[in-house]
C-alpha cells in the first residue's frame, strides 16, 4: 500500500504540474508511477499485463470526434428518430387476414380499364396495318387511349397517399381513420368516373360532332360530349381531392405528440408530377370540348392549341415513370436503413426530375402556340412540327426538349443507382424492385430514343420530311414501342401494391406467393420482348410511305413477316394478361401460409427457393403496413423515419 500511496501522490503532482494530458500519458506508458498504481489496483504483478486503455476523443459540446471508438454508435443514435414506438406484441401474421384495402381495389379497377382499352387499340392498329379498312376504328380507340392513360398516374397517387397514411400512423392507418373517409371516397369516384370517361370518349367519334367544325352529331352527340366533360371534371377533381388529402393528413398525437412531420420529398415530387399530368390532360379535354360545342374548331389558333396539348400530353407520360421510381426509392430506403447514400442527393434528384419535366412541358406547349405559325403532327402524336415561321424558333423548340430530357435522364440514373445502393450486404433486390425499376428504365429509354430521333429528323429534314425516309420509320417504330411499354407501366403500379399487401398481413416479414413473384419476373421480360417486336415490325413489314404516323397499309411489302411478328407480339400480350390475372389472384388470396414461402432469388424461382425470408420495400422493421380499410390488425413497429422518407 505504501507503493500505492506513493504512486497516487506522484500522479497528483503530475496532474497538477502537467495537466490532465500529462496524466493520461502517465497511464499509457508502462513503468511510470501511474501505470504501477493501475497494475496494483487490478492486482497485476507485471504492469505490462495491464488491460488496454481505450482513448476517446471528444469535442467540447460536439460529442465524440471521428476516429473515436464510440463515434459510429453516436452517429447511429443521431440518425435515429425519437418518435414514440407503439407498444404492441410481436406477431408473424394477421389472423384473420384483413380484406383488400380500398386503395388496391381501385388500382385493380384502373388496371382492368387500362388493359381493355389498350388491347382494343392494338387490335385496331393491327387490322389497319394489313387491310387499311379500320381507319375509323383506330380513331375511335385512339380517343379512348388518350383518356385511359390517366390510370397509371391515378394508381400511383392512390398508393403514395396510402403510404403517407401508414407513415403517420406508424402502423395500421385505420386505427386513426387514415386515409380520411373522403379521400377513400374520392379514390372510388375517380376510378369509376374514368370508366365513364373512356366510354364517352370511345362513343364520341361515332356519334359526336366534328372536332374541327363543331357541326353534326345532333342532340345525341352533344349529350355524349356533356357526359365526357362531366366525367373528366369528376376524375380530375377527385385526383385533386386525393392529393389535398395526402398533404393535410394529420399525424396522430399519440404517435407524434406535438411534432407534425412534413410531406416527404419523395411524395412531394409525386404530387408535383400528378399536378402536371392531370393539368395537361384536363386542358386537352377542355379545348376539345370547346371545339366540338362551338365553331372554334375552325380557328387556326385553337387548332394550334389542341395540337400543342396533344404533343404535351405525350411528353407528360414521363411523369408516371418518375412516380414509380420515386415510390420504389422510398420503399428501398425504409427497408435498408442505410446512410451510404446522402439524402440530399436523392432529394435533389426528386425535385430536379419533377421540375425539369414541368419546364419541358411548358416549352412544348408555349413555343408552338406563341410561334405564330401552324402546328401539326407528322410521325405520331409526339412529333409536332412548326410551319410558316422562323426556323430559329423551331430549332430552339427541339434543343430545349433534348436538354430537358438529358437532365431528367441524369436524375433518373442517380435515383436508380440509389435504389440498388440501398441494399444491405449480401441481399439481392426482390422481384418487386427488380421489376418496377427495369420496366421504368425500359420505358424511359424508349422515350428518350424517340425524342432523339424526332429531334434529328426535325433538324435535318424540316417540317416536310421525305415519305420514304428510314429516319421516319425509326420514329414510328419507337412510338409503337412506347405504346407497348405502357402495359408494363400499369403493371408496375399493380406490382407495388401486391408487394405492399404481402408485407401488411405478415408484419413486414413475408413475401407474395411464389407464383406471384415469378409473374413479376415474367412481366419484366415480356414487356421487353413486346417492345422489341413493336419496334422491329415497321422495318420488316412497312412500306416506303407513311401516312399520319402509320405505315401505309397499301404498301406493306412483306405480309408474311408482318404476320409472324404480330403473332409474337400478341403472344407477349397474352403472357401479360396471364401475369396480371396471377397478380390479382395473389392479391385476393394471400394468407399467413402462402406468404411465408420465401423470396424468389436470381434463378427466378425455377431452382431451390431455400428458406430466405429477406424483406423488401417496407422492411422487417419498417414503418410500413397496408392493412385494409376498416381492419384493426396490430403491428410490431420499430420506428424508422428518414428525413426524405
Secondary structure by P-SEA (a helix, b strand, c coil): caaaaaaaaaaaaaaaaccaaaaaaaaaccccaaaaaaaaaacccccccccbbbbbbbcccccccccccaaaaaaaaaaccccccccccccccccccccccaaaaaaaaaaaaaaaaaaaaaaaaaaaaccccaaaaaaaaaaaaacccaaaaaaaaaaaaaaaaaaaacccccccccccaaaaaaaaaaaaaaaaaaaaaaacccccccccccccccaaaaaaaaaaaaaaaaaaaaaaaaaaaaaaccccccccccccccccaaaaaaaaaaaaaaaaaaaaaaaaaaaaaccccccaaaaaaaaaaaaaaaaacaaaaaaaaaaaaaaaaaaaccccccaaaaaaaaaaaaaaaaaaaaaaccccccccbbbbbcccccccccccccaaaaaaaaaaaaaaaaaaaaaaaaaaaaaaacccccccccaaaaaaaaaaaaaaaaaaaaaaaaaaaaaccccccccccaaaaaaaaaaaaaaaaaaaaaaaaaaaaaaaaaaaaacccccccaaaaaaaaaaaaaaaaaaaaaaaccccccccccccccccccccccaaaaaaaaaaaaaaaaaaaaaaaaaaaaaaccccccccccccccccccccccccccccccccccccccccccccccccccccccccc
